[in-house]
Amino acid sequence: MIISLIPGVTSIPPALIVLPVIFIICVNMLREGGEDFLRFLNDRKVNQANTLVLREEQFVKIETGKVRVGDIVQVDQGQIFPADLILIGSSQEDSCCKIETSNLDGETSLKSRFPPTLSKLFNNVASLKGLGGIIKCQEPNESLNKFIGSITVDGHEQVPLFHQNLLLKGCKLSTEIAYGIVIYTGKDTKSLKNMNRTSVKFSLVNKMLNIMVGIMFGIQMICCLSFTAVKSYYEFRERTEFYLGNRERTISDGSFVVLAFLSHIIMFAHLIPVSLLVSFELVKMVQAWFISMDNELVAFSNLIEEPEKKQLVSSVAISSDLNCDLAKIDMIFSDKTGTLTENSMIFKKCCAGLDLIFDDMLERGSIGEWVRNNLQNSYQDQLFLVMNTLLSMSLCHNVSLRKIRKDNEDEVFYEGESIDEVALVLGAMNNQFELKYFSEKKTILSIFGKEYSFERIAEIPFSPKRKRMSTLFKLSLEFLNDFPIYYHIATEKYGIAPDESGQLVICFSKGADSFLYPLLATKNFEENYEKINVQSSQFASEGLRTLLFCFKFVDSNEAINWLTNYNSVQSFISKSRKEAIENCESQLEKDLEIVGCTAVEDTLQDQVPETISFLIEAGIHVWMLTGDKRETAFKIAGIAGLIHEHSQVFTLDGDLGSITSNEEGDVKVCEILTLIQSLSSENQKEIVLVLDGHAFTFCSSSRNFESLVSKCKTVVFCRSTPKQKSQLVHFAKIKLGKRILSIGDGINDVPMIQQANVGVGIIGKEGNQAKMSSDFAIPKFRMLKRLLVVHGRYSYKRIADFIHYYIYINLGIVFIQIIYAFFVQFSGQSLNEDFVTILSTLFFMQLNPLSFGIFEKDISEKYLEDAKHGPILYKLLRKENIFNLYTFVKWIGGGMLHMTIIFFLCMYSTDSCLFTNGKDDGFWVKVVLVTSCSFLVVHLKSFLEFQFVRLHHFTFLQFLFVWALSMDSIGYMLVKLHLYFRFGLNLPNLHYSGLFTCCVSCRVLELILLSIPLNKFSFQTIINSLKELPL
């Protein structure tokens, strides 16, 4: 654009070059400006909203934008928190509150937040008057689930702050009133910090398009330099032609060369079309809209607020850039729970007291009945273990109660961040251990119809790394009097005496067995490991999810000292905080005793085996990654169709220290490789590797691990952490050179979803974290098939043909100029009419490439999803030359050939032709003929390349879309000239006068104008027909 403004560079009026560019820039400015203006309006709405802030011993309303760090604010039920706050009080008795975090992480279940353990409650205005103190916390960051700090109120003892004390901006309050101290405002809040955290993925199409644009730029530079050199040669050589006369240049030789080079750049500028990227974004946006509006990619799910009602959940294309990559997937990494299964946990079985097995599905309430019937045996160890199992299920959790008013009655629903916990609480309720109230400080249970209150002293929360949770409770005097077996076991067996009030302190732990076994007391492990492991493995072999429950009695003084130390290390802000907390946690979580294990059932989703079978037959390797026990993962993999009777299964087992070093891992890998080599060639195609997180830690660094996994048809990765899932995806993507699709439903799947080339989130019951971090979101796993084979194929084919045809159009315009340059001694003279060239490429020829990008459909959907033909078609799609350098060269070569034929036929077939009025045809008549024929051929090319035309998928609407403007460029040119001539308007070039009348009166021109496109049409039709003949 800037080059065209230099005098003497081009004969094209600068306005013709500048205005289209300005138009494109203005369109983008309007789009981005509109988005910025909407953001401005939203920000103003948020900042001008009223917030209650404590001022001079009363709460007054001020604008949210004026809230400052250190302010004490009041938030009412249903309001959004105006900033990041530290909860210091609420209308509840224990100053806790319930919040909904769906605006941040998509989870609609209520979460509990607690005030710091201060010596005084601040739950009214009177208590907040004169409140002063110091809060120390970390610098603003984007972590939603981590917070480190401490608070000192009125010079009292320093109290630690952690994540459960934090009320984040954007969350909604469900309690009547909450009071908080502002710690982060504006752009420092965690919600705004997360808005800048985007995962950029570059698609295959974008990479190839960059290469193609680079090649076109190289061609442009070569042509410009070559033609400039030749033009300079003709200019500087000694002239002998008499008709040229003596010419004197007003510029230097160097300036002449520069101007010549710039003029050729302007002439060949259409090799890299300006409007391509704008149209490219539009096509991708429409394709993403097709995915979001597909009625086959919807499902019903229960409403969280009203579980008896259902809502329609639609799929969402979050990243339109990766639509085409769905057609080029080599491997799929899938989570198990909530992805392959329904994530509808049902408490099914329990091994209580090591020897007693209860099936709660066959005999509901049998555990509770057994306890009730054996209460007279107050000193039976077996009774203690069974009852302790139910007590652990009822107390060791973070499940809250939500009451919904319906038909003038309150219905109680249980909610928790983990559906497993809810299933266990409901299982305990079926056995007469019913949860009545839950808070940070106490839990109330109804045991055999009588309510007991349990003081909650401390909690060590669950984390994906720890795979366990521990809670510390005080057993009340009333409970101990009704169930004296706890006194007996604590005092007689473990030597733990009650505190001064007669209460006992007990620690409950639950988690994955491999993470709890190392924490067991040595004697207890030796005596009970074999029994509990056999039973746990039996549950897992039935496809059930297992949890191990443990306990230990804690001396009251020891518990106080530990709690003091634990609160102290939590207030650390230094780098040593994490290590200090882990050391403190390990002091409590040691010498544990096994209580029993539970098993919950999670059924497989509909059509999962059929979908996996389809994907495997399509040549895609499907790997399953889960945190579950090996036996559970193996069973589900078998049911899902990942493992069958012909599979050759090999195991890398790192549990219980069987692999403890990289050297041992390398040895195990080599042993498996040796066994694989001894198999027949057919069996080597059915290799299944089962490995766990411990084995992966040591085996992944082996030089032979890459060779091992590359031979596997399927890998089942169990007992894996989110980080290990991400590492395995990275390993396959980099080391194996595969294009990876990761699919999951929970926050623990987010790392692998972000690491994969394409991330798919399941819109499930664990919130929308996976959806928010993914590129595509679907309600059910079975919809992955349609997403890949239908939308992936159509998007890829459409984008490929769109880009190829777009390049073909612009090359056709420019290549005629290249040929014509040889006839004018590379002077830079333009052949095409300026208005026609620029406006046609920007406006009048846009619908044809857009037709490719929106309507192209080479194969019907019913064949793509068919179990017989679909896998073959997808496998062939990954191997076909659809969008690569070969197809790029083919389209370029075809364009050059077509334009060469058109140019020479038009130039020489009308040589010495006379019009009916006796006048000779001139140069501009040939210009009209060349331009008209080239435009006709370009439009015919689009019609012939549409595969749905040949496959009888061409509808009347699509026909209109393709042909509505197929004659627009020619019509624009001829009608404009006719109007100029008819009405005497000023023309940019006066040599056009009367041209329209001359052209339409020449029968030779009409014959050529029809014969050249007709021959092209016939020749292309014959080629297409030959392609479709069976071999």
Summary of the structure (lengths in Angstrom):
residues: 1031
radius of gyration: 37.4
end to end distance: 51.9
largest distance: 130.1
contacts: 3408
relative contact order: 0.08
helix: 50%
strand: 19%
